[in-house]
């Protein structure tokens, strides 16, 4: 897919849908489809608006999962359906089931995202906006007020640690620092 975006030449792809048990052999396999060359000029003509060029969302079209949050969902046909050597269906059944699996997976995902992505995006945006507003206008000022009001308690705790805990733990560390452990095989 990246080669398609970069405008790289794609080679001709051949798909053989005949059964391996068919006795006839073709000298030249039939080409069912050929991937064409994608031109950079077509992409530029699509995104010719100046608003799209300065958009923050344009980089999102290429990298949709930059942090790899959904690596567990990279499922292929072979991860779901696998036939052992001892039990095999016909080659045509295998090829067509693979094709139908991929087509169904892609199109059902697209249909579900059309139905759910926009409402979920709106609800998520509202939720994060409300949480941000509460954090910025309520929680942070309250925490600052508490920290300002308890500054004397922070100073008292610092003095207690410096006067009592630090000398006690420093002397315990020096007492235990003289011990050494040697491991020897018997």
Secondary structure as UniProt FT lines:
FT   HELIX           2..6
FT   TURN            20..21
FT   HELIX           40..46
FT   HELIX           50..53
FT   HELIX           58..61
FT   TURN            66..67
FT   TURN            69..70
FT   HELIX           71..73
FT   HELIX           77..80
FT   TURN            85..86
FT   HELIX           91..134
FT   HELIX           135..139
FT   HELIX           140..149
FT   HELIX           151..160
FT   HELIX           161..165
FT   HELIX           166..176
FT   TURN            177..178
//
